[in-house]
Amino acid sequence: MEARDKSSFFVPSSVAALLLALASSVRAQKDARQEAWPEPDACAPLGGACVDPRQPMQVLPGALVPARMGPGPLVFPNTRVAANGIGLRDVACGGIDLVGVAPGSTVVAAYLYWTWISLPVPIPGLHDQMSVARVPRIAKPGLVGPGSGPQLGLVMRPLSYPGVLVGSGADPCWNGGGNFVYRADVTSLVTRGDSFMVWLPPGAAGQQNYRDPWAFPFPTGPHCEGASLVVVYTNPNEFMGTTYIYDAGLAGNMFLGSPGMFWNLAGFFHPGNEARWINIGADGQSGAGYQELHAMGLETTFFNGVAIAGPGSLTDSDWNGAGNKPLALMWDTSGHDVSQILGPFSNVASIQVVAPPPSVTTDCLVPVCNVLWMR
């Protein structure tokens, strides 16, 4: 989420309207908020971090210390890759449309990633589980009852998949605790491009009432930010390349949009014909729900020093919560063609995400997974 100047008190407009109806003074409004939840940063909306304007925030990109990656990526020769996701904030389930796996493909590996935040300690068998089912492509005709008309029924058979913890770190400025990133192998279920439903385990989240995360009363954790499928496949009618999946060492490294974060992807060899990069991230947003905030969603993504997303590029930020707009934001699955940026015979790619130095607030963000595909 974001960070603000500690000298001011920020309340989203929807919250302020309710508080004004309940209190007759600024003091009463503040007391009402404190009763709802001990505010970690009174100057920032939840999900953001406060910035002291007296401290210089400008950090040159080259001065950032790269994040340390794990021992190496997951590597799949002679393949292609597709990825899609959905935000899951304060809901019980969500749908992922897996697009890009052409007919006639054979799925080699399919992984489901998800992230919990505001969680002090994960509970085994609860937060490390996710139920998934394929949505039937054609609704089956149901029975016709007296006066009820035709009924269409959907038969879904969700299965619970255990995840492995691939990363963890600080809470992205919500309720405290930590963030935890999981990966589950769902290859047995994902055999083609399809629509899939994912369900949170009952009792795993603080609430699953489909509320506005910025509405009063303020939410309690833990929160599931979202889920994404990363699917590796082969197809005889498409150009094949090599897929590299990076998670351990990157996942869970919470950072502020300013000064940003820098990391290297290595362990590959680029033949020089074509290259794509996929980024999955948690807690990105362009504001507090319907209230757009000019200080948020301004992260620019640099790939090998070239701006490919956000201000200074030709497209929107990779960290604006596009997985669920206008509510509840908090999840992004984005991809870019980097064929003209990643040079032939390259074996390292540098990634940097940085926002302008803020006067009041900055996003708090969580990397989940990166994918490189090249041929």
Secondary structure, 3 states (H helix, E strand, C coil): CEECCCCCCCCCHHHHHHHHHHCCCHHHHHHHHHHHCCCCCCCCCCCEEECCCCCCCCCCHHHCCCECCCCCCEEEEEEEEEEEEEECCCCCEEEEECCCCCCCCEEEEEEEEEEEEEECCCCCCCCCEEEEEECCCCCEECCCECCCECCEECCCCCEEEECEEEEEEECCCCCCCEEEEEEEECCCCCCCCCEEEEECCCCCCCCCCCCCCCCCCCCCCCEEEEEEEEEEEECCCCCCEEEEEECCCCCCCCEECCCCEEEEEECCCCCCCCEEEEEEEECCCCEECCEECCCCCCCEEEECCEEEECCCCCCCCCCCCCCCCCCCCCEEEEEEECCCCCCCCCCEEEEEEECCCCCCEEEEEEEEEEEEEEC
